């Protein structure tokens, strides 16, 4: 059962009507219909300068294909956390240089592990889609 915050968010999404629009070079908005969106999903119209297409985001929680760039960004976020943890757990025995070396060792393990976990989640998502069963 959804909690109160989730129920409020769903109710808010249902209250508002969103349209997919295309903005041409003169700034005029054209609402795209469902048939126009499904017409040719692989071929995209040639973009003119100043043309923007507003689309909706994929649902949250949908896995994305694994990339090393995303994993390295994640490592950059976790590196200070690892360093602080090593310094706190090391106490007076740990020098700053030693903590940096241990953090580098932790990151050397964390980066490939994180990539392989992303790849495993992506593959299981692809298998689920191939079977035709969605959540």
DALIN-V15917 format. One record per backbone hydrogen bond with DSSP energy under -0.5 kcal/mol. CO is the residue of the C=O (numbers start at 1). NH is the residue of the N-H. E is the energy in kcal/mol with one decimal. If there is no record, write none. Layout:
BEGIN
co=CO nh=NH e=E
co=CO nh=NH e=E
END
This chain:
BEGIN
co=3 nh=7 e=-2.3
co=4 nh=8 e=-2.5
co=5 nh=9 e=-2.2
co=6 nh=10 e=-2.4
co=7 nh=11 e=-2.3
co=8 nh=12 e=-2.3
co=9 nh=13 e=-2.3
co=10 nh=14 e=-1.9
co=11 nh=15 e=-1.4
co=12 nh=16 e=-1.2
co=16 nh=18 e=-0.6
co=19 nh=21 e=-0.6
co=20 nh=32 e=-2.9
co=21 nh=54 e=-1.9
co=22 nh=24 e=-0.6
co=22 nh=30 e=-2.4
co=23 nh=52 e=-1.2
co=24 nh=27 e=-1.7
co=28 nh=24 e=-2.2
co=30 nh=22 e=-2.5
co=33 nh=37 e=-1.8
co=34 nh=38 e=-1.9
co=35 nh=39 e=-0.8
co=42 nh=44 e=-0.5
co=48 nh=51 e=-2.0
co=50 nh=52 e=-0.5
co=52 nh=23 e=-2.5
co=52 nh=54 e=-0.5
co=53 nh=55 e=-0.5
co=54 nh=21 e=-0.5
co=59 nh=62 e=-1.4
co=61 nh=63 e=-0.6
co=67 nh=71 e=-1.7
co=68 nh=72 e=-2.6
co=69 nh=73 e=-2.1
co=70 nh=74 e=-2.2
co=71 nh=75 e=-2.3
co=72 nh=76 e=-2.1
co=73 nh=77 e=-1.5
co=74 nh=78 e=-2.2
co=75 nh=79 e=-2.1
co=76 nh=80 e=-0.6
co=77 nh=81 e=-0.5
co=78 nh=82 e=-2.9
co=79 nh=83 e=-2.6
co=80 nh=84 e=-2.6
co=81 nh=85 e=-2.3
co=82 nh=86 e=-2.7
co=83 nh=87 e=-2.5
co=84 nh=88 e=-2.5
co=85 nh=89 e=-2.8
co=86 nh=90 e=-2.1
co=87 nh=91 e=-1.2
co=90 nh=93 e=-1.1
co=91 nh=94 e=-0.6
co=95 nh=99 e=-2.1
co=96 nh=100 e=-2.2
co=97 nh=101 e=-2.1
co=98 nh=102 e=-2.3
co=99 nh=103 e=-2.4
co=100 nh=104 e=-2.4
co=101 nh=105 e=-2.0
co=102 nh=106 e=-2.5
co=103 nh=107 e=-2.6
co=104 nh=108 e=-2.1
co=105 nh=109 e=-1.2
co=106 nh=110 e=-2.8
co=107 nh=111 e=-2.6
co=108 nh=112 e=-0.5
co=109 nh=113 e=-1.6
co=110 nh=114 e=-2.8
co=111 nh=115 e=-2.1
co=112 nh=116 e=-2.6
co=113 nh=117 e=-2.1
co=114 nh=118 e=-2.4
co=115 nh=119 e=-2.5
co=116 nh=120 e=-2.2
co=117 nh=121 e=-2.4
co=118 nh=122 e=-2.5
co=119 nh=123 e=-2.6
co=120 nh=124 e=-2.2
co=121 nh=125 e=-2.1
co=122 nh=126 e=-2.4
co=123 nh=127 e=-2.4
co=124 nh=128 e=-2.1
co=125 nh=129 e=-2.1
co=126 nh=130 e=-2.3
co=127 nh=131 e=-1.8
co=128 nh=132 e=-0.7
co=128 nh=133 e=-1.3
co=132 nh=134 e=-0.7
END
